[in-house]
Amino acid sequence: MTGGFYVHRIPLVRARSGGEAASAVGSVSAQDVLSLNRVQATPWSINTYVLDVQRAALAAERALPGIPLEAPIAPPGSQSYEAWRDAAKSGIRHKTYSDEAWAAMDDASKLAHRVEMARTFEHNARVTASRHMFLDLTSVADELRSESSIYFPHNRCFRGRIYPAITSGPHPQTGDMGKSLLHFAEGKALGALGYYWLLVRAANCAGKDKMTLNERVGWTLDHKEQIKDSARAPEDCLWWSEINGGDEAWSLLATCHELSMAWASGSPETFVSHLPVPMDGTCNGLQHLSALSLDPVGAVATNLADLAERQDIYLEVGAVVRQRVISDAQDGDSEALKWAPKMSDTGFVRGLVKRAVMTTPYGVTASGIRDQILNDRDIMADVQEGRGSAAEYIKVRIMAALEDTAGAAQGVMGYLREVATDLAKAGIPFRWTTPTGSTIEQAYRDVVQTRVPTLCGQIALYNEPDNMPLAVRKQAAGAPPNYIHSLDGAHLSSTVNAAHDSGVRSFAMIHDSFGTHAADTQTLAGCLRKTFVDMYSEDILRGTAEEIRSYAPHVSVAEPPERRGFDIRRVLKSEFFFS
């Protein structure tokens, strides 16, 4: 017997560590185990066409997306980066200035030197990490290129999301460059519907996912010559690397190659395709929150509703922010005046709010939104003075816009925080059962610090012993994201099992992106909609409240927010729910 589990045993549920220092799953249902096994039973193989293009690009130093061509730079006072690195490895501490010269410098000069050193180290850390990642992806892929089938063992986090247990080399949940190196080992003839979905995939990778599905198909056919030219000579025809600003460039190239082979066969419908076609949700966390509350506003904004046009919640939130900023600027607000000139740029405004909107269902705090803004170089590029106050101002406007567009979602998250707080004060972990029958327990405890003396000085070790009291604030903060994660994990699990029952055997699954063979995509699309509707036809939040009352009868549990009037069955006909 051979295989990953035989050689290296992997636990079903990931062990507690770092940010997941919570109690393990109370129980994992048979339905969830079955779905995980079906995902990890998918045979993959290396897309050698993409691998060869990537390796050739590095060798020829072609400036293509993700190819690590930037070099580290020498820190101030060093002859070269390599000399500094080798000295550091030998334990030699390099000094730009002598102790005497440093002592003679004024504070401004010392600060300027420290800033320059920090920028140098940041640059070098980024470029060396990029190169290491690329070499890891391509070297592992090259080692596996002749294997007919590759399997990726998966396991679960305590919330029920599944992840590949493999972290080195390409895998189904890595970034664009890594995912493009993989395709299904087992091929499947496209058929008419599969050919349609392969055309959709090309448009999606090119950033045309705001169009209707039929428009995406038309867009791809209109660019047939660019697609064929890209596949034939990717180093000369750079259309594939530029059409979407470099985003998903390698996935687009893989699609160009697949389509070119299908067209060259003379009969695309009978062409045997190996490429997964992913379908992505719209701000998936807010989709689940809108469904929990049956909120018609959130449902429309996140494409749960069967509308003729695709909705963009980032644009919707951005429009509210724009109105508030322009109004404030007209009143002479000095902070608003810093942002007002950029408010006419729709792309900028969308980018300004996107991360805050995406992370809201997962418990981002007000300070977290502020930090997101401050750390985004593109957003803050034109703000030269008063950066902190500018970020604080726009953070408040974004949060107010979120309240206007996702008020029901905020109410659900507030309820979950309240419940977890009341339980923690009573010394009881927050426990709930998912729609697929697994029991999740969240138990963040007070941290114990131990200081350990070493030859290099003291180091601090942190632990959360099971006998420590529950950390009330951590319990409150963790409840909304963990609860929502458990629901998207349950939806994925239900979708895999339903699709498997319908004959689907290959799965490319991430929590908010479900993929399979082009020929089976229509089947998967139907299954993921039906399972979502089945989940939210029940009042899940009320069921959780009743469950808490059963194991904590002495804790006063508030009634959950009343569900609103959205008809969840509209998801069945929503083209853009996952697309």
C-alpha positions in Angstrom: 0.0 0.0 0.0 1.3 3.5 -0.9 0.1 7.0 -0.5 0.3 10.1 1.6 -1.8 8.8 4.5 0.2 5.6 4.7 3.6 7.2 4.7 2.8 10.3 6.7 -0.4 10.2 8.8 -2.4 13.5 8.7 -5.1 14.3 11.3 -8.6 14.8 10.1 -8.8 18.1 12.0 -5.8 20.4 12.1 -4.1 20.7 15.5 -4.4 23.9 17.5 -1.8 26.5 16.5 -1.4 30.3 16.4 -4.5 32.0 15.2 -6.5 28.8 15.5 -5.9 28.3 19.2 -9.4 27.2 19.9 -10.9 23.9 21.0 -11.0 21.1 18.5 -14.2 20.1 16.7 -16.6 18.3 19.0 -17.5 15.8 16.3 -17.2 15.5 12.5 -20.2 14.1 10.7 -20.1 11.3 8.2 -21.3 13.7 5.5 -18.3 16.0 6.1 -15.8 13.1 6.1 -17.3 11.7 2.9 -17.0 15.0 1.1 -13.4 15.5 2.2 -12.5 12.1 0.9 -14.2 12.8 -2.4 -12.2 16.0 -2.8 -8.9 14.4 -2.0 -9.7 11.4 -4.3 -9.4 13.8 -7.3 -6.4 12.8 -9.5 -4.3 15.8 -10.8 -1.3 16.1 -13.1 1.2 18.8 -14.0 0.3 21.2 -16.9 3.7 20.9 -18.5 2.9 23.5 -21.1 2.5 26.2 -18.5 5.5 24.9 -16.5 7.8 25.1 -19.5 6.7 28.7 -20.3 7.3 29.7 -16.7 10.8 28.1 -16.5 11.8 29.5 -19.9 10.6 33.0 -18.8 12.9 33.0 -15.8 15.8 31.6 -17.8 15.4 34.4 -20.4 14.6 37.0 -17.8 11.3 37.9 -19.4 9.1 40.4 -17.5 6.0 38.3 -17.2 3.5 38.3 -14.2 5.0 36.6 -11.2 8.4 35.9 -12.8 10.9 37.0 -10.0 13.4 39.2 -11.9 13.9 41.9 -9.2 17.2 41.5 -7.4 18.0 42.2 -3.8 19.9 45.4 -3.1 22.9 46.0 -0.9 22.2 47.6 2.5 23.9 51.0 3.0 27.6 50.7 3.4 27.8 47.1 1.9 29.7 46.3 -1.3 26.9 43.9 -2.4 23.9 42.1 -1.1 25.7 38.8 -1.4 28.6 40.0 0.7 26.3 41.3 3.4 24.2 38.1 3.3 27.3 35.9 3.6 28.7 38.0 6.5 25.4 37.8 8.3 25.3 34.0 7.9 28.7 33.9 9.5 27.5 35.8 12.5 29.3 39.0 11.5 27.3 42.1 12.3 27.9 44.8 9.7 28.0 48.4 10.8 27.6 51.2 8.3 29.1 53.7 10.8 31.7 53.3 13.5 30.4 53.8 17.1 32.1 57.2 17.2 30.6 58.4 13.9 27.2 57.2 14.9 27.4 59.0 18.3 28.4 62.2 16.4 25.3 62.1 14.1 22.2 64.2 14.8 18.8 62.6 15.4 17.5 63.5 11.9 20.5 61.7 10.2 20.0 58.6 12.4 16.3 58.5 11.6 17.0 58.8 7.9 19.5 56.0 8.1 17.1 53.7 9.9 14.4 54.5 7.4 16.7 53.6 4.5 17.7 50.4 6.2 14.1 49.4 6.8 13.2 50.1 3.2 16.2 48.0 2.0 15.3 45.1 4.2 11.6 45.2 3.2 12.6 45.2 -0.5 15.0 42.3 0.0 12.5 40.3 2.0 9.9 40.7 -0.7 12.1 39.9 -3.7 13.8 36.9 -2.1 10.4 35.5 -0.9 9.0 35.9 -4.4 12.0 34.0 -5.9 11.8 31.3 -3.3 8.1 30.8 -3.9 8.6 30.6 -7.7 11.4 28.1 -7.4 9.4 26.0 -5.0 6.4 25.9 -7.3 8.4 25.1 -10.5 10.9 22.7 -8.9 8.2 20.5 -7.3 6.1 20.7 -10.5 9.2 19.7 -12.6 9.8 16.7 -10.3 6.2 15.6 -10.7 5.9 16.3 -14.4 6.0 12.7 -15.6 3.5 11.4 -12.9 0.3 10.3 -14.5 -1.7 11.1 -11.3 -1.0 13.3 -8.3 -3.2 13.4 -5.2 -3.5 16.1 -2.5 -4.5 14.9 1.0 -6.8 17.4 2.7 -7.9 18.0 6.2 -10.2 20.4 8.1 -9.7 23.4 10.3 -11.7 23.3 13.5 -14.4 25.4 11.8 -15.0 22.9 9.0 -13.2 24.4 6.1 -11.0 22.0 4.1 -7.5 22.7 3.0 -4.7 20.7 1.2 -2.3 19.3 3.7 0.5 19.9 1.2 2.1 23.3 1.5 5.1 22.9 -0.8 4.8 23.2 -4.6 1.6 23.8 -6.6 -1.7 22.7 -5.0 -5.4 23.4 -5.8 -5.7 26.3 -3.3 -2.5 28.2 -4.1 -2.3 31.4 -6.1 -2.7 31.9 -9.8 0.8 30.8 -10.8 0.6 27.6 -8.8 -3.0 26.7 -9.8 -2.1 27.1 -13.5 0.5 24.4 -13.1 -2.2 21.8 -12.4 -5.0 20.2 -14.3 -7.1 17.1 -13.9 -5.4 13.9 -14.7 -8.6 12.4 -16.1 -9.9 14.1 -19.2 -13.5 14.5 -20.2 -15.0 15.3 -23.6 -16.4 18.8 -23.5 -19.7 18.4 -25.1 -21.7 21.5 -26.0 -22.2 22.7 -22.4 -18.5 22.0 -21.5 -17.3 24.0 -24.5 -19.6 26.8 -23.4 -18.1 26.8 -19.9 -14.5 26.7 -21.1 -15.3 29.8 -23.1 -16.7 31.4 -19.9 -13.5 30.5 -18.0 -11.4 32.4 -20.6 -13.4 35.5 -20.1 -13.4 35.1 -16.3 -9.6 34.9 -16.3 -9.4 38.0 -18.5 -11.4 40.0 -15.9 -14.7 40.0 -17.8 -16.6 38.3 -15.0 -19.0 41.2 -14.6 -20.7 40.3 -18.0 -23.5 37.9 -18.4 -22.5 34.3 -19.2 -23.5 34.7 -22.8 -21.6 37.9 -23.1 -18.5 36.2 -21.7 -18.8 33.5 -24.3 -19.2 36.1 -27.0 -16.2 38.0 -25.7 -14.0 34.9 -25.9 -15.0 34.1 -29.4 -14.4 37.7 -30.4 -10.8 37.3 -29.2 -10.2 33.9 -30.8 -7.1 35.1 -32.7 -5.4 36.7 -29.6 -6.1 33.5 -27.7 -4.5 31.3 -30.4 -1.5 33.6 -30.8 -1.0 33.6 -27.0 -1.0 29.8 -26.9 1.3 29.5 -29.9 3.9 32.0 -28.8 3.3 33.3 -25.2 6.7 35.0 -25.2 5.9 37.1 -28.2 2.1 37.7 -28.0 1.7 39.2 -24.5 -2.0 39.8 -24.8 -2.7 37.0 -22.2 -0.3 38.7 -19.6 -1.7 42.2 -20.0 -5.5 41.9 -20.6 -6.3 41.8 -16.9 -3.4 43.8 -15.5 -1.6 40.5 -14.8 -4.3 39.1 -12.5 -4.9 35.4 -13.3 -2.5 35.7 -16.3 -1.2 32.2 -16.0 -4.7 30.7 -15.6 -5.7 32.6 -18.7 -2.7 31.2 -20.6 -3.6 27.7 -19.6 -7.1 28.4 -20.9 -5.8 29.8 -24.2 -3.8 26.6 -24.6 -6.8 24.4 -23.9 -9.1 26.3 -26.2 -6.4 26.4 -29.0 -6.2 22.6 -28.8 -9.9 22.3 -28.8 -10.2 24.5 -31.9 -7.3 22.7 -33.6 -9.1 19.4 -33.2 -11.8 20.5 -35.6 -14.6 19.5 -33.2 -14.4 21.3 -29.8 -17.4 19.4 -28.5 -15.6 16.1 -28.7 -12.2 17.5 -27.5 -11.1 15.8 -24.2 -10.4 18.6 -21.7 -8.4 18.4 -18.5 -8.8 22.0 -17.3 -11.0 22.8 -14.2 -13.6 25.5 -14.6 -14.0 27.4 -11.3 -17.1 29.3 -10.3 -16.7 32.1 -7.7 -19.1 33.4 -5.2 -19.8 37.2 -4.8 -18.3 38.3 -1.4 -19.2 34.8 -0.1 -19.2 35.7 3.6 -21.9 38.4 3.0 -23.8 35.9 0.9 -24.1 33.6 3.9 -25.0 36.5 6.2 -27.6 37.7 3.8 -29.1 34.2 3.5 -29.1 33.8 7.3 -31.2 36.9 7.8 -33.1 36.6 4.5 -32.1 40.3 3.9 -33.4 41.5 0.6 -30.9 44.4 0.4 -27.9 42.2 1.0 -29.3 39.4 -1.1 -29.5 41.7 -4.1 -26.1 43.2 -3.5 -24.4 39.8 -3.3 -26.3 38.2 -6.3 -28.5 35.8 -4.4 -31.4 37.4 -6.3 -32.2 36.3 -9.9 -31.6 39.7 -11.6 -30.6 40.2 -15.3 -27.4 42.1 -14.4 -24.6 41.2 -12.1 -24.5 43.3 -8.9 -21.2 44.6 -7.5 -21.4 45.2 -3.8 -18.0 46.9 -3.8 -19.3 49.5 -6.3 -22.5 49.9 -4.2 -20.6 50.6 -1.0 -18.1 52.8 -2.9 -21.0 54.9 -4.2 -22.2 55.6 -0.7 -18.7 56.5 0.4 -18.3 58.8 -2.6 -21.5 60.7 -1.8 -20.4 61.2 1.8 -16.9 62.4 0.9 -18.1 64.8 -1.7 -20.8 66.2 0.6 -18.1 66.7 3.4 -15.7 68.3 0.9 -18.4 70.8 -0.2 -18.8 71.7 3.5 -15.0 72.4 3.7 -13.9 69.3 5.6 -10.1 69.3 5.4 -9.9 65.5 5.5 -12.6 65.1 2.9 -10.7 67.4 0.6 -7.7 65.0 0.7 -10.0 62.2 -0.8 -12.4 64.2 -3.0 -10.1 64.4 -6.1 -10.0 60.6 -6.3 -13.8 60.1 -5.9 -14.4 60.4 -9.7 -12.2 57.3 -10.3 -14.6 54.3 -10.0 -11.7 51.8 -9.9 -10.0 53.7 -7.1 -13.2 53.9 -5.0 -13.9 50.2 -5.6 -10.4 49.3 -4.5 -10.7 51.6 -1.5 -13.7 49.7 0.0 -13.1 46.2 -1.3 -10.9 44.8 1.4 -13.1 46.2 4.2 -16.2 44.7 2.6 -14.6 41.3 2.1 -13.4 41.1 5.6 -16.5 42.4 7.4 -18.1 39.0 7.7 -14.9 37.7 9.2 -14.8 40.2 12.1 -12.6 43.0 10.8 -12.4 45.8 13.4 -12.5 49.5 12.9 -8.8 49.7 13.6 -8.3 46.8 11.2 -10.0 48.8 8.4 -7.8 51.8 9.2 -4.7 49.6 9.0 -5.8 48.1 5.7 -6.0 51.6 4.2 -2.7 52.8 5.7 -0.9 49.7 4.4 -2.2 50.0 0.8 0.4 51.9 -1.1 -1.9 52.5 -4.1 -4.7 53.9 -2.0 -2.4 56.2 0.1 -0.1 57.2 -2.8 -1.5 60.7 -3.1 -1.8 61.4 0.6 1.5 63.0 1.6 0.6 64.7 4.9 -1.7 63.7 7.7 -1.9 60.1 6.6 -3.2 58.8 9.9 -6.1 61.3 10.1 -6.9 60.8 6.4 -7.2 57.0 7.0 -9.3 57.6 10.1 -11.7 59.8 8.3 -12.2 57.4 5.3 -12.5 54.5 7.7 -15.5 56.1 9.4 -17.1 56.8 6.0 -16.6 53.2 4.9 -18.1 51.8 8.1 -21.1 54.0 7.7 -21.6 52.9 4.1 -21.4 49.2 5.2 -24.1 49.9 7.8 -26.3 51.3 5.0 -25.8 48.4 2.6 -25.2 45.4 5.0 -27.2 46.4 8.1 -28.8 43.0 8.5 -25.4 41.3 8.3 -24.1 43.6 11.0 -27.1 42.7 13.2 -26.4 38.9 12.8 -22.7 39.4 13.6 -23.6 41.5 16.7 -26.0 38.8 17.9 -23.2 36.1 17.6 -20.8 38.3 19.5 -23.4 38.9 22.2 -24.2 35.1 22.6 -20.5 34.2 22.7 -19.9 36.9 25.3 -22.7 35.7 27.6 -21.5 32.1 27.4 -17.8 33.1 28.1 -18.8 35.1 31.2 -20.5 31.9 32.4 -17.4 29.9 31.6 -19.0 28.0 28.7 -17.4 27.7 25.2 -19.5 28.6 22.2 -20.7 25.4 20.6 -23.0 24.9 17.6 -23.9 22.2 15.1 -23.5 22.9 11.3 -26.2 22.1 8.7 -24.1 19.0 7.8 -24.1 17.7 11.3 -20.6 18.5 12.6 -20.2 20.1 16.0 -17.9 23.1 16.3 -16.6 24.4 19.6 -14.9 27.8 20.0 -12.9 28.1 23.2 -10.3 30.9 23.2 -8.7 31.0 26.6 -6.5 33.5 28.5 -2.9 33.3 27.4 -0.1 32.2 29.8 3.3 33.6 29.1 6.5 31.7 30.0 9.9 33.4 29.6 12.7 31.0 28.8 16.4 32.0 29.1 18.6 31.1 26.1 22.2 31.8 25.1 20.8 34.6 23.0 18.7 36.1 25.7 15.1 35.4 26.9 12.3 34.4 24.6 8.6 34.5 25.4 6.4 31.4 24.9 2.6 31.7 24.9 0.2 29.0 25.6 -3.6 28.6 26.1 -4.0 25.8 28.7 -7.4 24.2 28.9 -7.6 25.0 32.6 -7.4 28.8 32.0 -10.6 31.0 31.9 -12.2 31.8 28.6 -11.0 35.0 27.1 -14.3 37.0 26.8 -13.1 39.5 24.2 -11.6 36.8 22.0 -14.7 34.7 22.2 -16.8 37.7 21.1 -14.5 38.6 18.3 -14.1 35.1 17.0 -17.8 34.1 17.0 -18.9 35.8 13.7 -16.0 34.7 11.5 -15.9 31.2 12.9 -19.7 30.7 12.5 -19.7 31.9 8.9 -16.6 29.8 8.1 -18.5 26.8 9.4 -21.4 27.6 7.1 -19.4 28.0 4.0 -17.6 24.8 4.9 -21.0 23.0 5.2 -22.1 24.4 1.9 -19.0 23.1 0.2 -19.4 19.7 1.8 -23.1 19.4 0.8 -22.2 20.5 -2.8 -19.5 17.9 -3.2 -21.8 15.1 -2.0 -24.7 16.2 -4.2 -22.4 16.6 -7.2 -20.9 13.2 -6.6 -24.3 11.6 -6.4 -24.9 13.3 -9.9 -21.8 11.7 -11.4 -19.2 14.4 -10.8 -15.8 12.8 -9.8 -13.2 15.6 -10.1 -13.2 18.6 -7.7 -11.2 21.8 -7.5 -12.6 23.3 -4.3 -11.9 26.4 -2.3 -14.4 27.8 0.3 -15.8 30.4 -2.1 -14.7 28.9 -5.5 -16.1 25.6 -6.7 -14.7 23.9 -9.8 -14.8 20.7 -11.9 -14.5 19.6 -15.5 -16.0 21.9 -18.0 -18.4 19.1 -19.1 -19.7 18.8 -15.5 -19.8 22.5 -14.6 -23.5 22.9 -15.4 -24.2 19.9 -13.0 -22.1 21.5 -10.3 -23.7 24.9 -10.8 -27.1 23.3 -10.2 -26.0 21.4 -7.1 -24.4 24.3 -5.4 -27.5 26.4 -5.8 -29.9 23.6 -4.6 -27.7 22.8 -1.5 -27.5 26.5 -0.6 -31.3 26.9 -0.8 -31.8 23.7 1.2 -29.5 25.0 3.9 -31.2 28.4 4.3 -34.7 27.2 4.0 -34.2 26.5 7.7 -33.7 29.2 10.3 -30.2 28.2 11.2 -29.6 31.0 13.6 -32.7 30.2 15.6 -31.6 26.5 15.7 -28.3 27.6 17.1 -30.1 29.6 19.8 -32.2 26.6 20.8 -29.1 24.4 20.9 -27.3 26.8 23.2 -30.3 26.8 25.6 -30.1 23.0 25.7 -26.5 22.9 26.9 -26.5 26.2 28.8 -30.0 26.5 30.3 -28.8 28.9 33.1 -27.5 31.4 30.5 -30.1 34.0 29.3 -29.8 33.7 25.5 -31.4 36.5 23.5 -33.7 35.8 20.6 -31.9 36.0 17.3 -32.8 38.7 14.8 -36.0 38.1 12.9 -35.5 36.9 9.4 -36.7 39.3 6.7 -38.6 38.7 3.5 -36.1 37.5 0.8 -37.3 34.4 -1.0 -34.2 32.1 -0.8 -35.5 30.0 -3.7 -34.5 32.9 -6.1 -31.0 31.6 -5.7 -32.0 28.6 -7.9 -32.4 31.0 -10.9 -29.6 33.4 -10.1 -27.0 33.4 -12.9 -24.4 35.3 -10.9 -24.7 33.6 -7.5 -21.6 31.6 -8.4 -20.3 32.3 -11.8 
